[in-house]
C-alpha cells in the first residue's frame, strides 16, 4: 500500500466512522444532543458542527475553491442532528471523491490556505489531508466520550481496516458503497 491508497482508505474510514457516530447520535433522547457537557466544545451539537465547519474549510482549500476562511466563518450551524447528518454525509462523499481523483504527484502539490492575519500559506495536499483526518478523529473521540453520558451507547469506531473486523463492518461498508 502506498500513501495515496492509505489516504483514500482514510477518506472512506472517515465516512464510515461518521455514519456510525451519527446513527448513534440520531438515537439520543430529546435534549441530549444540545445538552451542556464537559469537553473542548460544550455539547455534542457544538462539536459535530465544528467538525463539519472545519471540513468545509479544508475542502475549499483542497479543491482550490477560493472561498478561504469565509468557508468556516460563513458556516451555518445546525440545530437538528438529522439535518447535520445529511450535510456531513455529503461532505464525506465529497472528500472521498477528491481523494479518488488525486494522483501520487498531487500529494506534494501545494494549495493556498487562507490563515487570515497570518496570510495565505501554501500547504501540501498530503499534509492537509493528514491534518484533516487527525482533526476529525480527535473531535469524534470527544463526541464518543460525551455519548457515554447519554442514553445511547457509544459506537465502536475502530473496526474498519483489519480483515479480522470485516464481519463487524461488512453490512455498513456495503450499504455505504465503500468497497
Buried (B, 14 or more C-beta within 10 A) or exposed (E): EEEBEBBBBBBBBBBBBBBBBBEBBBBBEEEBBBBEBEBEBBBBBBBBBBBBBBBBBBBBBBBEEEBBBEBBEEBEEBEEBEEBBEBBBEBBBBBBEBBEEBEEEBBEEEBBBBEEEEEEEEBBBBEBBBEBBEBBBEBBBBBBEBBEBBEBEBBEBEBBBEEEEEEEBEEBBEEBEBE
